[in-house]
Amino acid sequence: MIMEKAIVLKGVSKKYTLYNNAKERLISIVAPGKYGEDFYALRDVDFEADHGEVIGFIGTNGSGKSTLSNIIAGIIPETEGLVQINGQASLIAVAAGLKNDLTGRENIELKLLMLGFTRKEIKEMEDAIIEFSELEKFIDQPVKSYSSGMKSRLGFSISVNVDPEILIIDEALSVGDKAFAEKSLDKMNEFKNKGKTMIFVSHSINQMKKFCDKLLWLEFGKVKMYGDVETVMPEYERFLSIWKRMNKADRNNYRDEAVRGILNYKQFINHHYESKKLHDNKGRFTSKMGRIKNDQALIYSNLDFTDKCKVETEKLLKTYFIKKSANVNNEKYFLLSEKPSSVHGVLGWISEEDLDLRNLTLIDEDTKHFIILGKGRALRKPWGLKKDILYKDLSIFKGDTFIATRTEKVGKSTWYYGVLHDENVWIRNVFLDEK
């Protein structure tokens, strides 16, 4: 019987219409079908999950993982197909459902009211939610002043305390500090032991292997594979190792042929990639420094890519010497070393897209004490982009002590590394006053 399953999807598709400009969008309201291009975020997805199963959604960016998660959570409707959910579903994603102009406490009340809880019930639940989120000091501050990690904490804490039958975690553990991520995983394991059904969306392959029972591999909106972790993950990892080595033209070509169903990825690899000449050169000496971006990165012992290893999490914060560069199938690779040598301390070759490169100098790793001036911002990296901002306004920390354990110079700027409200951050010297 269909409702014996926790989740049942049959032939589910989600179609959007893409317009070239706002004028086309307006005209389409009175003359539908004349303008715009159809885009399928999902197409003909069949998927079932039993009660108590933990299912991981995997796939490259744009494969449809978040779209499918939102459909299961009831946040967006499907265009076609059958969706049956047996139980209350709750989505945890960074800032999902949070209102920026409201405080953390007001967001708790609003979200619980929308879920049908009475004000008395909300009052009874509020303290537990705040305590789990570890946001006591900031709970009455506007959410727009929160870092992405703080927003994720709040959303996660609300959802787990609601105690839903089906929990959907969409990249909610990819931001914030390691301690809270481990605490959240413990809570998820507790739910797993209670027989809750969970959907887990993450780019962390290690988390997927440890936590999931099955994997649904989505590729450009279609189901590529669905089965046990031991069956699906090796195939997906092999695909990823090839995907990272493809240039943009190869990726676009593969996407077009995969969407049209002309050939599968194994055929594509054989016909369009592995037969190509890989090496343009064997490496030129260079002198830079950099950091590995994420734990999905692969390090190769040689440029034949026959021997690879995954990056260990503890290697992510380290700064490495880059001693050689090489072009491989129009992609650049760098030789990483823990020492200023291309002979001693070598880790291996890594792709340019997996590295943050800077002319960087480590000054020292001495402990220093500062007073936060209340200006500027704190970032994940000393040369971070907008997405790396953890606190964009340090005024809420004015006068607090900041203990730095590392000093680096990037270009002409000096940066200090330390912990700020349980977040690992980098702050520029101009925003600090040394004690």
N, C-alpha and C positions, 0 to 999 in steps of 0.2 A: 504494500500500500504506500502511496507516494508520501503521505505525511508522517510515516515512520522515520523518514530522514529529517535531519535538522535543517538542511538546505537542499533545495532542488531547483536547478536551472535547466531549461530545455530550449534550445534554439534562440538564445538571448542575443540580441543585437542592439547597439546604441549608435544612432546616426546623428551627426551634427551637420549643419550647413555653414560653409565658410564663404564669407563675402570679401570682395576686394576693398570695399570702403563702406562708410556709414550710409551713403546715398543708396547703394544697392540693397542694404538691409531694410531701409525704409520702404523702398519700392516693392520689395518682396512681400510686404504686409498686405498690399492691395492687389499685387499680381504674383501670387506664389508660384514657384516653379520656373520663373523666367530668369532669375538671377541666382547666383551662388553655386557652389560646388559641394556635392555630398561627400562627407568624410565619415567613415565607420571607425569609431574608437573600439568597438567590439563587433564581431560578426559570428553568428551561429555558435554561441558558446553553450556546451552541455557540461554540467558539473553537478555532482552530488556530494554531500558530506553527512556522515553519520553523527549521531549524538556522541559527544566526548572526543571527537577527532580534532587534531590540530593540523590545519592545512596551510602550507606556505605558498604564497603567490610569488613566482620568480619570472624574470624577463628583463630585457634591456629597457632603458627609458623610452616611454611612448608605446609600450606593449599593451597597455590597457589595465594594468594592475589596480590602479587607484579608481578608475572608472568602474570596474567590476566590484570593488570594495564598497563604493558609494551606492551602487544598485542594491547590493545585498543588505546594506544598512538602511535602505529606504530613503536615502537623501536625494538621489536623482532617479527618474523613471527610466525603464527600458523602452526602446523604440518598438521592438518586436520580441516575441517569445514568452515563455512562462517562468515566473519567479515565485517560488513558495518558500516561506521562511517559517519554521515551526518554533516560535519562541521570540522573546524580545531581543533585538540586536542593538548593540552599542558600538559606535565607531570611535576609535581613539586615533587622532591624527594631530599633527602640530597645529594648534590654534583652531581646530575644528569646532565650529559652533560657538566660539568665544567672541564677545563684543568688545572691541578695543576701547570704547569710551567708558565702559563700566569697570568697576573695580573687580578684583578676583572674587571677593565675597558676593558681590551683586551677580557676577556670572554664575556662581554656584547656585544661587537662589533661582535665577532665571532658567537655567538649564533643567533643574529639578522640577520646577513648576511646569515646564513644557513636557516633562516626562510623566506628569500626573500626580506628583507627590504633594501632600498638603503642607501648609506652612509649619505645622507642628512637627511633621516628619522631617522636613528640611532642617529645622532647628536641631533635631536630635542627631542628624547625619553630618551637620556642618563641621563640628569640631574634628571628627574623624577624617574628613576630607582634607581639611587644612593641615592637620598633623601629618598625614601621609605625604602631602605635597611639599612639606618643609618650607612653606612660604609665609610663615607666621608674620614675619617682619614686613612683608610686602602685600599681604592679602587685601589691605584696604587702599592699595595704590591702583591707578588705572592700568588695565592690561596692556595698553599701548606702550607703557614704559617697561614691560617685561621683555626679557631675552626670549629667544625661541625655546631654549631649554626650560625656562620658567613656565611658558605657556604649555609646553608639552607635559610638564609635571601636573599642572592644574587640570588639564583635560584628562590625563590618565587617572588622577586621583578621583575625579568625579565619576568617571565611567566604572572603575573597579568597585567603588562603594555603592553604586546602583545595583551591582550584582546581577548583570544580565545573563540570559541563557546562552547568548551567542556574542562573543567578543571579537571585534575586528580591529587589529592593531596595524595601522598604516604608517610605517616609518617613524612612529612615535618615540622609539628608543634610539634613534640615530642622532638626536641632539641632546645636549645636557651633559652632566658629569657621569663618570663611570659608576660611582657609588649608587646613584639613583637608578641607573639602568639595571644594575645587579639587583637592587631592591625590587624593581618592577618585574624583572624576570622571575624572582622568587614568588611574587604575587601571582604571576601567570602560571607558574608551576603548581601553585596552590589551587588555582581554578582548574587546571588540567587534572589534578588528582580528584577534584570534585565531579569530574565528568562533564565540564563545560565544553561547548564547541567553540573553537577559535580559528580565526583567519589571521595569518601573520604575514605582513608585507614588509620585507626588509632587503637591503642590499648586502647584508652581512651573511655570507655563506656559512660561516662558523655557527652563528645563531640558528640558522635554518637547520643545520645538521643536528644540533643539540636538542632543538625544541620541537620540531615538526614530525608528524607521522607520515604525511604524504605531501607531495609537491604538485602544484598546477603550474605548468610552464606556458606562459602566454607569449605569443610572438605576433606583433603587429595586429593585435585584436583577435587573434585566433588561438585556439588551444593547440599547442605543439605536442605536449605530453602530459599525462596525469597518472601518478602512481606512487609507489613507495619511494622514500628519500634515497634509498640505496640504488634504486633503478634509474631515477630521473636525474639526480645530481651529477653523476659522472658525465652523462651526456651533455648537461648544461654547462659544466665546467669546460669541457672540450670545446663547445661552441664559443664560450666566452674567450678562451685563449686565442681562437681564430679571429673572432670579431674585433678584438683589440688590435690585431695586426692588420686589419683591412684599412685601406684608405677610404676617403669619403665617396669616391666614385664606385668602389666595390660594394660599399654598404648600401648605397642607393640602388645599385643594380640588383643586389640580393633582395632588398626590400620589395622592389617592384615585382620580381619574379616570384617571391614567396607569397605576396598578397594575391597575385593572380593564380597561384597554385601550380606554376609551371614545373618547379622542382623543389625538393626539400634541401635542408641545409647541408646534408652530407654530399649530395650531388653537386651542390654549388661549390663546396670546398674543393672537390675533386676537379671540377671542370673550369672553375674560374679563379682559383686562388693557389692551390698547392702546386699547380703546374707552372706558375710564374717564377721567374728568377727573383730570389728574395734579396740578394745582397748587392747594394750599389757600392758600398765600400766597407772596409773592415774596422774602421774607427779612426778618428782623428783626435789628437790630444787637445784637451780643453782645460779650463780652470774655472770652475764655478762651484757653488754650494747650493744645497736644496734639501727639501723634505719630501717624504712620501705622503701622498694625499690621503689614501684610505687603505683599509685592510682587504680590499678586493684586488689590489694591485698584485701583479705577478712579476717575479724576478727570475730571469733566465741565466743559466750558467754560460750559455754561448748564443751566438746569433743564428744558430740553426733551430732554436726554440725546442730542442728535443728534451731538455732537462729544465724543469721550472719548479719554483716553490712559492708558497703564499707568504705574504708579508705578515709577520707577527705583530700583534697590536702594540707591544711595547716599543717597536721600532718606529712608530709613527711620529713621535715628538722629537726624534733625533735629527740632527743636522749632518748631512753626508757630504763628502768630497765627490765631485764629479770629474773624472779624469779623462774620459774619452766620449766621443759622440759618433754615431753611425746612422746612416740612412738605410732603412730596410723597407723595401716596397713602398717608397715615398713617405714612410713614417720615420721619425727620429727616435733613436734609443740612446740612453746614456749609461755609462759604466759607473756604478756606485762603489764607493770605498769608505770604510770607517776611518781610514788613515790617509794622509796626503800622499798617496802612492797608488799606482795602477798595478802594483804587484802584491803588496801586503794589505790585508784587511778588506779585500774585495768581496762585495756581496753578489754582484752580477749585473746584468743588463736589465733596464726598465724603460718603459715607453715614456715619451715626453708628456703625454696627457696624464700620467700618474704621478707627475712631479710638480712641486712648486720650486721654481728656480729663482735665485736671487744672488747678487754679489753680497754675500753675508759674512760677517765676522763675529765669532764668539769672543766676547770680552772676558767674562769669567762666570763661575758658578758659585760665587760667594753670596751669602745671605745678607740682604739689605732691608732696612725698615723705612717706609715712606708714609706720609700723610696724603690722602687723596684730596686734591684741591676742589673737586666738584665740577670740573670742566672736562670736555672731551668724551671719549668712549673707550670701551674695552673690547678686544677682538680675540678670536681663536688663534690668529697668526699675527706675527709682527708686521706683515705686509698684506694683511687680509683685505678682501673685497667687501662689498656691501653685505653679501650673504654670510660673511664671517663675523659680523658685529654681534656680540653677546649683550652688551649694554651700550646703547647709543647716547645715554645721558648719565654721566657719573655724579650728577648733583645729589641724587638720593644717597650717595656714599660719602658726601662731603665730610671731612674730618675723621673718617675711619682710617685705621691702620692697614697698610698693604705691605705684606712681607714678600719680597722678591727673592727667588732662588736661582735666577739665571739672567744674565745681561747680554744682549746682542746688539750689534750695530748693523742696520740695513741702510745702505747708502749713507746719508748724513745724519740719520735719526737713530737715537738710542732707545731700545725697548727693554722692558722688564717683565719677567714671567713670574706669576704667582697664582694664588687662589683667592677669588672674590666671591663671597656668598656661595661656596661649594662649586663654583665654576672655575676651570683652568683658563686664565686669561693672560693677554699681553696688553700692557699699557705703556704709552709713550712717555718719555721722561718729562716733557713739558706739562703733563697733567698731574705730576707728583712733586711733593716737596720732601726731600730727604730729612729724616729725623736727626 
